[in-house]
């Protein structure tokens, strides 16, 4: 089952911020409108066509774009471009392409924006305008960053930074630093992001650029937020918002509201978060900022989900996904699919949850992969190397100018050059070594990961070998308890108890493996931990009494505070830890001894000490007592042998809960186990990995056979596919005499028998030789011959993802070993009853529509439609019969008969006759003669037709009136 996670989000950094510095100043709206009106008047009156006209059109299109008047802006810039081409005014052409890119960027049409910015770059390069080239690189970097193509974004940002530094353009340098910082932050390279944002802020403060200062505050706030420093983040966001309001920058104001809302949401202040999200959404709709609107819908959806309103959350995610796909924002699409999986999981739509989670993985992997990281590193290092190479060249030029001054200077320069070359070779060699070390570390991590995966697969497979015999044990006990003698019940209970103990050990082994591989997650709740700990101790009182041991519960005065102070803890972890320690203490304490449980509270931590008066453990074993599978093997010590799993599980659980455990064994005997747990900082709103719900079925339930007079051939046929012959035999012997049975020992034979016999139901194991249950299920469900057969999968794979895989392949039901025989009986009966209800819908003469039989699978519905269509086409064909129909749907006559009767309850002959008679009554109502109708619907003899018609409908065809 999917695990909940903390808030996922794309921080709101507006594209407009990255481009507006190079475009125009941030004037008030009234002043800007005056400028638009003035330029419009001048251009309307002006008849000349010169470069001054081109420049005026460019300025006017800038201003119109800012006011979201895109159609007018586009018209003016197109006119500007055409006039520039006529005048051969290259600067005007370059500027026109630049403005078109800006307009498309405002409209979130990133492909078209990239196309125009790239054309602008070519024009600026042709005329040698360095500032124009730098601006184009910066714009292109912004587009790539918005699309999630971080290596290309970095490449262009570093290119713009290099040129801005050459021409000493401080504003451009700061803008490039901010762009680089944004990419690093999105790649989770927080220190690098903070470093670049801080450089940008310092430059903006030096030149007094309020717009730049506001955006730098915003970006630094994002870094603090990523580090969990929410107060510092809010301080920077509010400082940014204040300046943006002064400037009237709507896009920036919306971004600040959005980021403030995210921080409040992460703090659990949902009302404040919603208020800010809605404020941002309102502004973004006004300015038609699609990327921002999609982001707002996504975060409002997450908030609705947190407030346990999944239906409302899904509506907002739908809106967000449509917009994100429209603008090609992969990073946001990945987040939305992940959020879909959470909502579907909450609603119980596990198949949809699985599909959405797969989509999330696809988009996530396309964004963050090793190749991207490698390219980003190469771009960053390339820039640093070019920058240092430029410095070296400057130094060499200075040395060359001084060479004529003195011959000695030439020698010094030569030595310096050699030293520099040596230094860079040494540096490159060092980088190569570091690269090799990184590669070795990566390979080492892969080996470790492969080992962990191997161990996990091994434990899963061996659990299957445990669960199968356990199923046989528990199943036979269930049968014996139904029919056994009362004096044998104690033996049955003992067998059943040991079966449960074995199942517990299997589960502990798998849990321990999950913990060590980092796949085990605890669910936390806020509550009275003192009360729960007391109840756990008290639940062992009768167990201790049976063993003749005194169980004592003690609490310190500080511990009593916990009854009033909330403590966030995992109830599951606390129960497993205390159950292990208390059961061990009682087990290893002799009759007449005592076990003491002491509860204390210190430094915001819960301390629990379990002390027994047993023989104790020798010192050499104490350090290894928590190792997996470690057992004390000394004569006279620990009389009851353990599995070596329980204490290892306890150790891992305490560490997972932010605590630890220690053990001591005094010289005078006994053991003292002390563990402590920290109150968790986060509380789960609701548990998604809670204890699996199970339905109890009466073990003595008897299934009534409705008609004992039926011959065996009329009984439902069940195909049992299981590689363990004992379990296969057990299922056949105990499901009852109301079924016929066929058996197969592997998936390959099972598929062959299924196609030959077409059984009414298949019960199959999952882990089998030749072909497993998933493959069998998928193959049969995708074959027109067998697609109608219901399948129940039996498996030792108890993970939720395995259940989803089974259901995804088309399985009708899924039972985990060890299963209850009564439950299996009930599920078989329910599925067959369901199929019988479906057949009743076909009892009439009319074929039901698709809307009337939604429970019929799409493949089986297509089969019925194909059969119906084939009969309708041959309704007048006297030679048309079962053989031709079977050939038409590519089945043998026996396969067609079995499949059609299973779905509709009718043989092919009955199906054809019913359709012909339905067509006949339709034609008779139109006034056609009985003879003509009989020939039209495929009856050669009108007399025989009348006889069949009357037998079917209860009245003669001649009595049908128009």
N, C-alpha and C positions, 0 to 999 in steps of 0.2 A: 504494500500500500504506500502511496506517496506520502512523503513527510512534508509538513508545513515548514515554511522558512520565513526569515525576516523579510521586511519590505524590499521588493525588487523594484528598481526604477531607473530610468535614464534621467540624469539631472538636466535641468532645463537651461541650455546655453543656446541662445537664439542665433540663427545664421545672420540676422541683421546686424548683430554686434560685430561680426567679423568683417563686414563690408562697409559699414556706414562711415568709417573714418575717412576713407579715400573718396567718398562720394560728395558729401555736402555737410554743411553745418546743421545744427539742431535748432532751428529758429522756431519761434512761437507760431501757432497755427494762423493767426490773423496776419502776421507779417508775411508768412509763406504764401497765403492766398493772394495777398497784394502783389507779390512778385509774380505769381502765376498769371494774374489778370493783366499785369503790366506787360509781361513778355508776350502773352497771347495777342494783345492789342498791337504791339509793335510788329509782330510777325504777320498779322492780318493786313496791316497797312503797307508793309514793306513789299516792294516788287523786285528788288535786286536779289541775285543769287550768288553770294560770295561766301568766303570762309567765316565771316562774322555771322551770317545767317545760320550756318552750320552750328557754330558755338552756341547761339541763342536757342536753337532747337534742342541741343544736347542738355543745356541747363534746364529748359522747360520740361523735358521728358524726365529728368532727375526729380524735379519737384512734384510732377504728377504721379510718379511711381511711389513717392513717399506718402502721397494722399490716397493711395490705393486706386487711383484712376488709371488702371492698367491699359484699357483700350486706347484712350487718348495718348498715354505715354508711348505705347507701341507705335501709333500712327506717326507721332512726331519723330521718334528715333528712326523709323524706317525712311521717312522723308529726308532726315539728316544723312543717313547712310547713302541713299541714292544720289543726293546732291554732292556728297563727298567723292563718290565714284566719278561723277561727271567732271568735277574740278580736279580730280587726281589728288585730293586732300587726304593723305594717308592717316594723319593724326585724327581727322574726323571719322574715318572708317573704323579705326581701332577703338575710339571712344564709343561709337555706335554699338559695336559688338559687345563692348563692356556693359553698356546700359541695358542691352537686351538680356544679357546674362543675369543682371541684377533683377530685372522684372520677373524672369522665369524663377529665380531663386525665391523672390517674395511669394510667388504662387506655388512654391514647393515642387516645381517641375524640374527636378535636378538633372535629368539627362539633357534637356534642352539648355539649361543654364551652363552645364559643363561644355557643351558644344560651342556656345557663343564665347565663353571665357577663353577657350582654347584658341578660337579664331582671333580674338583680341590679342592674345599673347603673340601669335605669329606676326600680326601687324606692328605691334610695338617693337618686336625684335628686328623687323625689317628696317624701321626708321631709327633704331638705336636709342629709343627712349627708355632709360633704365628704370625710372620710377613707374612708368606704365607696365614694364615687364614685371617688376616686383609686385605691383598691385594685382596683376593677372595671376601670378603664382599663388598669391595669398588667397584670392577668390577660389581658384581651383582646389587648393588645400581645404578650404571650407566645405566645398561640395563633397569631396571624397570623405571628409570627416563625418558629414551628415549621413553618408551612405554606409558608414562602417568600414570603409577601405582605409585602414589606418597607415599601412606602409606608404601608400601613395600620398596620403594627406601629409605625413611627416616629410616626405621627399619635397613636396612643393613648398611647405612652410619654411624648411631650411634654405631652399633656393631663394625665397623672398627675403629671408633674414640676411643672407649673405650680401644681396644687392643693396638692401636698406643700409647696412653697415658701411658699404663702399661709398654711398652718396650722403652719409651722415643724416639720414632721415629718422629722427628719434621717434616720431609718431608711428612710422612704419615698423621700426624695430620693436617697439612695445607691442604692436598689434601681432607681429609674428611670434613673439614670446608667448602671448596669450593663446594663440592657435596651437602652438607646440604643447603648452601646458594642458590644453583641453584633450588632445590626443593621448598624452601620457596618463591623464586621470581616467580616461575611458579604458585604458589598458591596465588599470589598477597599479600604475607606477607612481604612487602618491608622492614620494620625496622629490622625484623629477618634476612632477606637475607643480608642486608648491614652489620649487626653485624658480621655474619659469614665470609663474604668476607674480611672485615677489619682484622679479626683475622688471616686469611690465608695470607694476604699481609704482615703483620708484621713479621710472621714466615719466609716467603720466603726472605724478606729483611735481617733478622738476619742471615740466613744461606747462603745468596748470590746466590740464585737460580733464574737465569734470566727467565727460562721458567715459573716458578711459578709466578714471578712478572708480567710477560706479561699477563698471564691468569687472574690474580687477577685484574689488571687494566681493562681488558675486562669486567669482571663481575661487577665491581663497576660502569663502564660506563653504563651497562644495568640497574642498579638501578637508576642512575641519569636520564636515558632516561624515565623510568617508571614514574618518578616524574615530567617529563616535563622540566627538567633542561638540555637543549640540549647542551649548551656551555660546561658545565662540562662533559657531556657524551662524546662529541667529543674529548675533551682534553684527557680523559682516553683511548678512542679507538685509537687515533693516537699514544699515548705513547705505547700501547700494540703492534700496528702494527710495530713500529720502532724496538722493541726488537725481534719480530718474524721474521722480514726480516734479522736481524743480525744472527739469529739462523738457517735461511733457513727452517722454519717450514711452509710448504705449506698449511696444513690444517688450521693452526692458522691464516695465512695471509688471506685465503679466508674468514674465520669467521670475521675478522676485517673489510675487505672490505664490507661484507654483512651488518654488524651492522652500519657502517658509512653511507651506502646507505639508511638504514631505517631512520636514524635521518634526513638526507637531505630531504627525502620524507615527513616526518612529518613537516618539515619547509617549504615545498612547493618548494624546489629547485630540480625540477624533473630531469633536465639534469645531475646535479651532482649525484643524486641518481642512475639514470640509468647507468652512467659510473662505479660506484662502484659495482652495481649488476652484470654487465657484467664481470667485472674483477674477481669477486668471482666465477661466473659461469664457466668461462674459467678454473680456477685452479681446481675447484671441478670435472669438467669433466675429467681433466688430471688424477686425483687421484681416480676417480670412487666413489666418496662419494655420495651415493644415497640420503641420508637424506638432505644433503646440496643442492644438485641439485634440489630436489623437492621444498625446501624452496625458492631458487633463482627464479625458474619458477613462484612460487606463488606471490612473491613480484614484479617481473617484470610485471606479469599480473595485479596486483593492480595498478601499475604505468600506464600501458596502459589504464586501466579503468578511472583513474583520468584524463588522457589526452583525454578522450572521443573517445577511439578507442576500443569499446566493442568486436568486432570480434577478434582482435589480443589478447585482454585480455583473451578471452575464450580459445584460442589455448594454451596459456601458462598455464591456470588452468587445461586443459586436461592433459598436460604432468605432472604437479605437482601431480594430483590425482592418475594417474597410478603408479607413483613411491611411493607415500605415502601409497597406499593400498598394494603395494608389500612388504613394510617393516613394515606395521602395525602401522604407526604413527598416532594415533587417534586424537591427538591435532591438527595436521596439516590438517588432513582430515576434521575436523569440520570447520576450517577456510576456506578451499577451497570451501566447500558446501555453506558457507555464501556468499563468493565472487561470486559463480555461481548465487545465488539468486539476487545479485545486478545487474549483467550483464543482466540476463534474464529480470529483471524488466525494465531496460533501453531499451532493444530491444522490449519490449511489450509482451514478452512470459510469461504472468502472471501465467499460469498453471505450467510451468517449474520452475518459480521463487518460487511458493508455495511449490512444491515438494522438491526443493533443500533446502528451508528454514526448512522444516520438518526434512530433513536429518541432517542439522546443529544442530537443537535442540536435536536430538537423540544422536549425538556424544558429544555435549556440556554437556548434562546431565550425560552421562556415565563417563565424566572426573571430573566434579565438582559436588559433591553431599554431602549430610549431613554425610553419612557413612564414606566417605573418610576423611572429616574434623575431624570426631570423632576419627578415627583410627590414623590420623597424630598427633592429640593432645595427644593420649594415648602413642604413641611411644616416642614423645618428652618428656613428663612428666616421662615416664618410665626410660629414659636415665638419666635425672636429678636426679631422686630418687636413681637409682643404683649408680650414681657418689657420691652423698652425703652419701649413705649407706657405700660405700667403705671408705670414709674419716672417718666416725664414727668408723668403724672397726679398722682402723689404730690407732685412738686415744685410743680405748679400749685396743688394744695390748700394747700400750705404758704404759697405766695405770697398766696393769697386771704385766709388768716388774718392775714397781716401788712399787708394793704392798708389796714385801718382805722387802723393805727398812724401811717401818714404818707402824704401824697399823693404824695410822691416815690417811695415804694415801688411805687405803682401804675404810674408811668411806667416804672420799671425792669422790672417784671414784663411790661409790654407789649412793651418792647424785647426782653426775653428770649424771649417767646413768638414774636415775629416771627423772631428769630434761629434758634430751634429749628425753626420751619416751613421757613425758608430752608435750614437745614442738612439736614433730611430730604428736601426737594425736590432739593437738590444731590446727596444720597446716592442717592436713587432714580434721578436722571438718570444718575449714575455707574454704578449697577447696570444700567440699561438699555443704556448704552454697552457695558459688559462683556458683557452678554447678546448684543448685536449682534455683538461681536467673536468671541464663542464660536460664534455661528451661522455667521459668515464662515469661521472656522477649520474648522468641521464641513463646510461646503460645499466648501472648498478640499481637505480630505482626501478627500471623495467624488469630486471631479474627479480627484485624483491616483490614487485607487483605480480609477476607471473607465479612466484612461489605461493603468494597469498591466495591467488585465484585457484591454484592447484589444490591447496589445502581445503579451500571452500568447496570445490567440486568433489574432493575426496570425501569430506564429511557429509555432503548432500547424498552422494551415492551410497555410502555405507549406512546412512540413516534409512535408505530404502530397504537394505538387507535386514535391518532391525525391525522396521515397521511391518514388513510382510508376515514374518512368523508371529509377530505380536497381534496382527489382525486375526490370524488363525486361532491363537490362544483365547483372545477375548470373545471371538465369535462362537467358538465351541462352548465356552463357559456360559454364554448367553443362552445357547440352546439347552445345555444341561440344566440350567436354573429354571427353565420353563417346564421341563419334564422330569427333573430329578427328584430324589427323595429328600425329605426335610432334614434328615440326619446328615446328609452330604453337603448341606448349604455352607457350613463353616469352611469346608475344603474349597468350595467354589469361590467363596469370598476371599480366601487367601490367594488363590490363583489370580483373581481379578485385581487384588491389591498389588501383587507383584507385577502384573502387567502394567498397571498405572505407574508404578515406581520406575519400571524400565522406560516408559514413555517420557517421564520426567527427566531421566538421565540423558535421553536422546536430545530433548529440547534444551537442556543445560549445555550440552556439548555444542550444539549449533549456535546458541546465544553467545557462548564464550568465543567461538570463532568469529562471529559478527563483530564483537567488541574489539577484538585484536586487529581486525581489518578496517575498523572505523565505520562500519555499516549499521551499528546498533544505536538507536536514538532513544533517549528517555523522554517521557511526557511529564511535565511538571504541573502541579496545581497549588493553589494557595489555600491553606487550611490549618487545622489544629493538629500539628504533628505529635504533640504530647499525648493527646487522646488516642491517636492511631497506634503509637508505640505501646501504650498501656494495653490496648485491646489485643495486640499481637502477642504480648507476654501472657496475658490472661487466657488466650486461646490454648496455651500449652499446659495449663494447670492440670487438666484431667490426664493428659499424657504423662506428666511427671508423677502424678499420683499412682498411675498404673505401674510405674517402675519403682515405686517406693522412694521417691526423691522429693525433697522440699524445694518448691520454686518460690523465690522471694523477689518482690518488686520494690525498688527504692527510687526516690526522687529527691533531688536537692531543692533548696528554696529557689535558686535561680531557674531551675527547670520549670517550676510552676508558672513562671512568667509566660511560657510558651502557650499556656491555655488561653491567654488574652492577646498575645502578639502573633500576627499571621506569619507563617513560615512557608516558603515556596519550596516544595519538595516533590520527589517522584514516589508515589505510593507503591508502585510496582517494585522499585529498587529497594525501598525500606522493608517491604514484606519479604523479598527474596533474601536479603542480608540477614534479617533477624531470624527467619525460619531456619536458615542453614546453621547459624551459630547456636540457637537454642536447641535444635534437634540434636546437634553434635554434642553439646554440653550434657544434655540429659542422657544420650546414648552412652557416653563415656564416663559417667559418674556411677559408682557402685550404689547398691541399695543402702538406704540410710543416709546418703550424702545430701548435698544441697547445691542448688544453682541460683545465683543472684544476678538480677538484671538491674543495673543502676543507670539512671538517666540524669544528665547534667546539661547546662547551657552556658557557654562561655564564648566571649568575643564573636557573637553572632553565629556560633556553630553549635550543632546538636552533637553531644557526646553520649554514646551508649557503651557500657561495659558489661560483658557477660563473664561471670566468674564461676568456675565449677570446683568441686573438691575431689576430682578424679586423680589418677596416678600422675598426670602431667606428661610433658614431652621433654626429652633430653635436649640440651643446649645445641648440639650439633645439627639437630633437625629444625630448629626454630626458623632459621634464615631461609629455608626452602619450603616451608609449610604452605606458602601461597603459590608455589609453582604448579603449573598444570600437570595433572596425572601423578604428582608426587605423593607417595604413601610412606608412612612410618612403618618400617618392617623390622620390628624388634620383638623377641619373645617376651610375652607378659605385658606389652604395651599396646594400647588401642585394640582391645579385644575384637571390636567390630570393624572389619576391614571396610574402608571407603573406596570411592572411585577415583579420588584425587581431582575431582571436578569442582565440587561445591565451594571450597575455600578460594580456588582460583577465580571462580565466578564472583564471589564476594569481593575480592580484591579489585577486580575490574569495575564492578558496580560503584564502589566507593570512590575510585579515581574519576569515573565518569560523572559522579555527582559533586565533584570539586572537593572531595575529602580524601581519607586514607584509612588504613587499618593497621594496628600493630598487635603483637602477641607476646606474652611473657609467661614463663612457667617457673614459679618460685621453687626453691629447694625443698620446701615442706610439702610439695605436691600441688596438683591442680593446674588449671590454665586460666589466664586472664586475657580475653580478647577485647580490645577497645577500638571502636571506629567512630569517626566523626564525619558529618555532612554539612556543607555550606548551603545557605538559603540561595536558591537560584535567582539570578537577576531577571530572568524572563519567565513568564507564566504562559502556558499554552491555553488559548481560548477554549479549545475543545480538543479532545484526544482523537486522533484518527487511527492510531495503532492500538486501540483498546482491546480488551479481551474478546476474542472471537465469539460471536453469538451462536449458540448451538441449541437445537430443538430436541427435546427429549421425546422419544417415541416409546410407547408401551412395548415391553419385550414379549408379552404374551398375546400380541395382536394376531387375530386369525383372519385371513382373507377369504371371503365367501366366494365359492365357485357358483356362478349364476346358473349354469346349466350342466348338470352332471351327465346328461345324456349325450353331450357333444362327443364326437369322435376325436381321437388324438390329432388328426390332420387339421381340424378346425381350431385347435388351441393356438394361441400366439407363439411364434417361434423366437426364442432368444439366442443370440450368438454370444458366447462367453469367450473373451480373448485374454489370456493371462499366462505368463511364462512359468509361474509357480504351480505345478500340478495339484498340490495340496489345497491351495487357495481356490483354484479353479473348480476342483471337486467339491469343496465346501460350499461355494456359491450355488452350484447346480443342485446339490442335495438339499439345500435349505431354503431356496426361493419358493418351493412349493410345486405341487403336481398340476397346477392350473396352467403350466406352460410346457412347450416343447423346447429342447435345448440342442444346440450344436456348439462344439468346442474347437478352439485353435490355440496353439502354444506360442505364437509370435505374430507380429503385425503383418508380415507378408502373407502368411497362410490365412490370417483373418480377413484381409482384403479380398483374397481369392474366394473364400467361402461366402463372404458378404455378397459378391457379385453373382455367385451361383445360386444361393438360396434366397436372397432378398429377405432377410429376417425382419420381424416386426420391431425389434429393438436390439442394440448392441451394447454390451458391457465390456469395457476394455481397460487394461492397465496402461499406464503411460510409459514407464521405463521397461522396454522389451527389446530382444534381439531382432535383427533384420530391419524392422521399421518400428519406431516408437508410436505411442498413442496419438501424439500431435500430428505426425505424418499420416497415420491411418485416417484420422478424423478429417484432415484437410483433403486427402485424396478422395474419400468416399463422398464428402459433401460437395465436391466440385465435379463429380461424375453424375451425369443425368440418370444413370441406371440406379444409383444408390443414394442420391441426394435427399430422398424423403425419409431415410431410416434414422430414427432418433438414436443418439449415442450418449452413454454415461461413461465418463472417465474416472478410473480409480487410480490414485497415486499416493506415493509417500512424499511428493513435493508439496509442501504446505505453504510456500510463499505466495503472496497475493499476485505477484507478477506471473507465476506459473498458472494460477487460476485464470488470469486475464488471457494468457496465451492459449489455454485450452478453449475458453469461450470464444476467442477470436477466430480459431480454426473451425468453429461451427458446432462445438459440443453442446448438447442440450442440457447437461448437468455435470457436476464435478464433485466427487467425494474424496476426502482425504483419509488415508489409512492411518491408524486402524479405524474402520467405520463400523457403525451399528448395523446389524443385520436387519433389524426392524425398520431402520431408516431407508436402507437399500430397497426393501420390499415396497415400502410406501412410495418411494420415488419412481420405481418401475411401474407400479399400479397407476400413479398419477399421470405419467407420460402416456401410457397406453389409453387411459381414460380420455386424455386430452385429444389424442388422435381420433378416438371414437366420436367425440363431439364435433370434430372437424368433418368427419365423414357424414354426419347427420345433416350438415348444411348442404350436402349434395343429394339428399334423399328425394327432393322434388324433381320435377321434370326439367325445370329451368336451371341452367348453369349459373351459380352465384358469381357476382362481380368481384373484382379485386378489393373493393371497399368493404364487401361483406365478409371476406376471409383474410383479414390482415395478418392472422397468425400463420398463414401459409408462407413459406420462404419464397424469395424472389425466383430462385431456380425452379422450384416445384410449380409456382404459379405460371412461369414461362412454359413448362411442360404441358400443363392443362390447357393453356392458350394455344399451343402448337397443335395439340390433339384436336381441340375444338375447331380451329381454323382448317385443318386437313379434312375433317368430317364435313364442314360447311361447303368446302370447295367440291367435294364429291357427293353431295347430297342427292344428285339425280343419277349417279353412276350405279347401274344395277349390279356391276361386278365388284363394287367397293365393299370390302369386309375387313375382318380382323387382320388377315395376313398383309393386306396392302397398307393398312393403318400402321402395323408394326414396322414395316419397311420404311414408311414415311418418317417415323421418329427414330429410326436406326436402333431398334430393339428387337429381340426375339419375341415370339408370341407369348411365351411363358413369362418373360421379363415384363412385357407390357401389361399382361394380365395381373401379375403380382403388384406392380407399381401403381397402376390405375385403381385397382381394388383397394389398396392400402390408403390411397389419398381420397378417393371419392366413394368407396364402398360398392362400386359397380364394375362389372366385367366390361371389356371392350365392346362386346356384342350388345350388352344392355345400353352402354353409353351411346353407340351409334343409333340404335333403335329409338331411344328417347329423343335424341336430337332430330331425327327424321319426323317423329310424331309431333314434336313441338312446331317444326316448320309446317307440317301438314295443317294443324289447327289454325295457324296464322294465315295460310292461303285460303282455307275454307271460309274464314271470316271475311275474306275479301270477295267472296262470291264465286270462286272457281268450282268446277264440278268435281265430284268424288273421284272419277276416273282420271281426270287431268292431274289432280293433286297427287294421286297414288303414283303416277309415273314420274311426276316432278320430284318426289321425295325418295325415289329409288325402289318402289314396289312394282313388280311386273304384273301382278294379278290384283285388280281392284277389290275382288271378293275377299282375298286373303288380307289385303290392307284393311278392309272394314272390320274383319274379325280381330286383327291385332289392335286396331284403334279402339274398338269397344272394350276389349279386355284391359287396355291401359287406362282409358279415361272413364269408363263406366257408361258411356253413351255412344251411339253410332255416329259416324261422320256426317250422315245425311241430316242429322238433327241440329247441326251447327248452323247458326243463323249469322247473317252479316251484321 
